[in-house]
Amino acid sequence: MKKTDKANAGKADAPETPNPASDPAQQRIWLAGLGAFAKAGEEGGRMFEALVKEGIARQRKTQAEAQQKLSEATQRIGAFASGLSAQAARPWGGLENIFEDRVAKALNALGVPSSRDLDALAARLDALERRVQALAGKDRGTARAAAKTAGKKPAPKRTAARKAAS
């Protein structure tokens, strides 16, 4: 091979790197990168631990904020749900009244007494019980007198047959 071919062959294998000395700005950036790399190697362990601590603190803060947002959302949803249940109860209450009225009419048509009828009957029964007790109290006085006289037995009379037997 020729001398120029040998020189070109070596250059094809290795990429060309810019000379940092050619531009002062490039040289400063290059040196800053090398300095950061060296510092990271020296303080890597300490910096890693500091980053872990900061990460833990951020995680706790984020979890606390998320928990607060979750509890606020839960309260809002609870209030919304109770409002919905109150709204849903109103139409059901009206429907319930209609159903009760129709059942009461059907039972009345079959001759089944209503709760008012049963309440009135219970009141009449209570009044009758009081009257019976009052009358029983008056009758007790006459019954006691009769029991006293019934408790006394008259002396047996001697009859003629007994006389004859004696």
Secondary structure, 3 states (H helix, E strand, C coil): CCHHHHHHHHHHHCCCCCCHHHCHHHHHHHHHHHHHHHHHHHHHHHHHHHHHHHHHHHHHHHHHHHHHHHHHHHHHHHHHHHHHHHHHHHHHHHHHHHHHHHHHHHHHHCCCCCHHHHHHHHHHHHHHHHHHHHHHHHHHHHHHHHHHHHHCCCCCCCCHHHHHHC
